[in-house]
Amino acid sequence: MAKPTFNEVKALNSIAQDTKITGNIESEGDFRLDGALDGILNCTGRVVLGPEARLKGEIHSNTAEISGTVEGEITVTDLLSLKATAVISGDLIMGRFSVEPGARFSGICKMNAGDKSFSDIEFSGLKREIN
């Protein structure tokens, strides 16, 4: 009889509402933000911003679901989902994109469905060059 195999479960990190963090966060697990973050969020898993979440800085992740407010750049290698309550002021780069009616977005949007890694992308304000 074969041994059962188990996938390693990464940690679920959560920042509660009424909590504010200033600085950069790196996570190999999934990350949920319901509070405020001023800084860069690097996550190899899934990022979820709740409806009351506020982020000023950058998000880099595999997938992201945004319901709150983001001032800054979002780079997602797979699916970026903007929920109806999302308010984004900044540039977006993603593999796939989903937007619910009511979501607001102001910035440059680049959809790169190829297999190119986003780690080599250089940001230069509102104008970027992506090979």
C-alpha positions as CSV (number, residue, x, y, z in Angstrom):
1,M,0.0,0.0,0.0
2,A,1.4,3.4,-1.0
3,K,2.0,6.1,1.6
4,P,-0.4,9.1,1.3
5,T,1.3,12.3,0.2
6,F,0.5,15.6,1.8
7,N,1.1,19.0,0.4
8,E,3.0,21.4,2.7
9,V,0.5,24.1,3.9
10,K,2.1,27.5,4.1
11,A,1.1,29.8,6.9
12,L,-1.8,32.1,6.6
13,N,-0.8,35.6,7.8
14,S,-3.3,38.2,8.8
15,I,-3.2,41.8,9.8
16,A,-6.4,42.8,11.6
17,Q,-8.5,45.9,11.1
18,D,-7.3,48.9,13.3
19,T,-3.7,47.7,12.9
20,K,-1.2,49.8,11.0
21,I,2.2,48.6,9.9
22,T,5.0,50.8,8.4
23,G,7.7,48.7,6.6
24,N,8.1,45.9,4.2
25,I,6.6,42.4,4.6
26,E,7.8,39.2,3.0
27,S,5.7,36.0,3.2
28,E,5.9,32.5,1.7
29,G,2.4,31.8,2.8
30,D,-0.9,33.4,2.0
31,F,-1.5,36.9,3.4
32,R,-4.7,38.8,4.4
33,L,-4.7,42.5,5.2
34,D,-7.7,44.1,6.9
35,G,-5.7,47.0,8.5
36,A,-3.2,49.4,6.9
37,L,0.3,48.9,5.5
38,D,2.7,51.6,4.3
39,G,5.4,49.6,2.5
40,I,6.0,46.7,0.1
41,L,4.2,43.4,0.4
42,N,6.1,40.5,-1.2
43,C,4.2,37.2,-1.1
44,T,4.8,34.0,-3.0
45,G,1.2,32.9,-2.3
46,R,-2.2,34.6,-2.4
47,V,-2.8,38.2,-1.1
48,V,-6.3,39.3,0.1
49,L,-7.1,42.9,1.0
50,G,-10.4,43.2,2.8
51,P,-12.9,46.0,2.2
52,E,-11.4,48.2,5.0
53,A,-7.7,47.5,4.1
54,R,-5.5,50.4,3.0
55,L,-2.1,49.8,1.4
56,K,0.3,52.5,0.3
57,G,3.3,51.0,-1.5
58,E,3.5,47.9,-3.6
59,I,2.1,44.4,-3.8
60,H,4.1,41.5,-5.4
61,S,2.3,38.1,-5.3
62,N,1.2,35.0,-7.2
63,T,-2.5,35.9,-7.0
64,A,-4.4,38.8,-5.4
65,E,-7.9,39.6,-4.5
66,I,-8.4,43.3,-3.7
67,S,-11.5,44.7,-2.0
68,G,-9.8,47.7,-0.2
69,T,-7.7,50.7,-1.3
70,V,-4.3,50.6,-2.8
71,E,-2.0,53.5,-3.6
72,G,0.8,52.1,-5.6
73,E,1.9,49.3,-7.9
74,I,0.5,45.8,-8.0
75,T,2.4,43.0,-9.8
76,V,0.7,39.6,-9.8
77,T,2.1,36.7,-11.8
78,D,-1.3,34.9,-12.2
79,L,-4.8,36.3,-11.3
80,L,-5.5,39.8,-10.1
81,S,-9.2,40.2,-9.0
82,L,-10.6,43.6,-8.2
83,K,-13.8,43.3,-6.1
84,A,-16.7,45.9,-6.3
85,T,-15.3,47.9,-3.3
86,A,-11.7,48.1,-4.6
87,V,-10.1,51.5,-5.2
88,I,-6.8,51.4,-7.0
89,S,-4.5,54.4,-7.8
90,G,-1.4,53.0,-9.4
91,D,-0.1,50.7,-12.1
92,L,-1.1,47.0,-12.5
93,I,0.8,44.1,-14.1
94,M,-0.8,40.7,-14.1
95,G,-1.2,37.4,-15.9
96,R,-5.0,37.4,-15.8
97,F,-7.5,40.1,-14.7
98,S,-10.9,40.0,-13.2
99,V,-12.9,43.2,-12.4
100,E,-16.3,43.4,-10.7
101,P,-18.7,46.2,-11.5
102,G,-18.1,49.1,-9.1
103,A,-14.3,48.6,-8.8
104,R,-12.4,51.8,-9.5
105,F,-8.9,51.9,-11.1
106,S,-6.6,54.7,-12.2
107,G,-3.3,53.9,-13.7
108,I,-1.5,51.9,-16.3
109,C,-2.6,48.3,-16.8
110,K,-0.4,45.6,-18.4
111,M,-1.6,42.1,-18.9
112,N,1.2,39.6,-19.6
113,A,-0.3,36.2,-20.0
114,G,3.1,34.7,-21.2
115,D,5.4,32.6,-19.0
116,K,7.8,35.4,-18.5
117,S,8.8,36.0,-14.9
118,F,7.9,39.4,-13.5
119,S,11.0,39.5,-11.3
120,D,12.9,41.1,-14.2
121,I,10.5,44.0,-14.7
122,E,12.0,47.4,-13.8
123,F,9.6,50.1,-12.7
124,S,10.1,53.7,-13.7
125,G,7.0,55.6,-12.5
126,L,4.0,55.6,-14.7
127,K,6.0,54.7,-17.8
128,R,7.4,51.1,-18.1
129,E,9.0,49.0,-20.7
130,I,8.2,45.3,-20.6
131,N,10.0,43.0,-23.0
